[in-house]
Amino acid sequence: MTLADGAALGGASTDVHPPEIVGFHHVRVPVADVLVSRDWYIDVLGFASIVVEEEEDRIVGVALGHPSGVVVGLHEAPARAEALRGFVVVGLAVPDIDAWVDYLDRSGIGRGELVDGHLGRYVDVADPDGLLVELHTMGHVSAADA
């Protein structure tokens, strides 16, 4: 067994366990334009701005909070955002995927196909940089249905 950095655990006892993790603190997403992406997360997904990070005369990052408790940090990194175009960067749990599909369609917001996956149903929505946000149910599809 090895650690993420490749260092061996070296003789670790099976009685040794990592301390508790209680959830995500935040997810950090690279974006080309912080303000454009901020507005998209607010307008499309219902987040609110909670922290703004500035350098001299420009905004380089924002932290956005959702009423659900989810926190997303958007940070200026255009090359990284471009490299991740088309990749799911975050999956958000939703209680009613059909309501989200209806909302996206009625709002004219482009989306991917509704998919029955191994861990539930989901739909992808592309942010302004083409990074995908997956709206995902918490229910698990049975092995027979997958």
N, C-alpha and C positions, 0 to 999 in steps of 0.2 A: 504494500500500500504506500502511496506517495502523496505528498501535499501538492497543492495546485502549482507551486513554484518548482516542483520537481524534487524537492528535498525529501529524503526518505524519513519515515516516521521512526525507524530504528528501534526495534524492541518495545514498541508501545504495547502495553497490556490491554487485554480486551475489557478490563475494568475502567479504562480511561475513555471518557466520552466528552465531546465538545459541549460547552455551556449552551443554554437555551437561546434560540432565535425566535422572536415573537412575530416577525413580519418584515415587510420592506419598510425602510425609512423613506427612500425616494428612488426614483429611476432617473438617470441622467441621459438626455437625448441630444445628440449633436444636430445643429441646424445651420442653415446658411444665413437666414435673417431672423434674429430673435423676435423682433416685433411682429413680423408677418406670422411666424409660427405661434407666438403667444396669442394673437387674435384668433387664429384657427382653433387652438385648444379651448379657448374661452367660448367662442361662438358655436362650434360644432359639438364639443364634448361637455360643456358646462363647467369648466374649471374657472378659477379666479386667481388673479395675480396676488402673491403674498410677499415676495421679495424681489427686488430689482438689483442687479449687480452692474455697476458702471465702471468704466475705465476712461478717465479724462472726459471726452466729449461724446461718448457713445455707450449704449447699453450692450453688454456682452453676455448677459445671462438673466434668466428670471426663474423663480420657483413658483409653480402654480399648484394650488390646492383645490381638491374636489370635495364637495360635501360628504362624499363617502369616506374621506380620510386619505385617499391616494394623493401623493405628492409627486409631481414631475418637474425636473429641472431641465430647462432648455438652455443650451450653451452654444455660443457662436463657434462653429467648427465646420466651415463649408466643405472642406475636402473629406472629412469623415462622413458628413451627411451624404455627400455624393457617393461615397464608397458603399454606403448602406442602403441606397435607393433600391426599393423593392423588397427589403428585408423587414420582417416583423421585429420591431424594437421593443414593443410592450404589448402585453395582453391584459385587457381590462375585464374584470368579471361583471357580467350583467345578469339581472334576474329574468329578463324577458327579451330574448333575442329578436323575436318577431316584432316587438314594439320598436326596437332600434332599426330594423330593416325598414319598417313603415316610415319612421321618422326621417331616415336618410333619404328614402325615395321621395317623400313629400317635400323635403327641403331641397331637392335637386343636388344632393351631395353624392358624388360617385362612390361606389363601393364594389367590392368583389362579390362573388357568388356566396350564398349561404351554404355552409359546408357542415355535414355531420362527421365530426372527427372522432378520434379515439377517446378524447377527454371531454366531449360535449360538442355543442353546435357553435359555430363562429362565423363572423363576417369580417373581412379586412377593409379598412378605410385608409386611404393614402393622405398623409399630411402634406403641407406645401412643398416639401423636399422629396416627396415620393417614398418616405419611410412609412411602413405599414403599422397601424394600430389595430390590433385584433380585439374585437368585442366578442367575448366568449362566455358561454353559459358555464355554470359550476357543475351541472349534472354530468355524470359520466355515461357514455354510451356502453351498453353491454358488449361483451366479446362477440356475441352472436350478431349484433347489429353493426359492428365495426368492419 
